Amino acid sequence: MLLRCHRKTEDRIAVLHRAAEALDVNEDDREARDAVIEVAGFVETSIARHEQDEEMSLFPLLRGNADAAPILETLAREHVEHQRLHDHLSDIANAIEANRLRSRHVAELAEIAGAMERSYRHHIQLEEGELFPLARAALTPDQLRTAAADMQTRRGR
């Protein structure tokens, strides 16, 4: 589930980049404006839930593991940075919805897309390359099933 969300996140960030480029050419591009709003919605729902899954279901199971401690600390710091980027993206999406998009928003949007791409690239590499393998090795099958069930519950399943 977490891996699928990573792929969707990478895809949505690519969409955001394309939208920022299109708006740089034409601030009235309706398709690009809609794409920004859609990506902001994805961030507010899917990415927020993904980070809750990690912080509420996976991280607590690994907190006593000395190898996991520095990884969890880095990921938690990155979640705070992600929230700052998410809030800024949401502000721009709100400006689009209110038909108040300005040139400064377009420039900021390109910066946000770049910052999200860099941050999430590192974040995903750290999770997939270090955290997830460590979790598979350190946690029992029952603990992993419980974490997965918690994540499904968070989705109303």
Summary of the structure (lengths in Angstrom):
residues: 157
radius of gyration: 17.3
end to end distance: 13.0
largest distance: 53.3
contacts: 480
relative contact order: 0.16
helix: 87%
strand: 0%
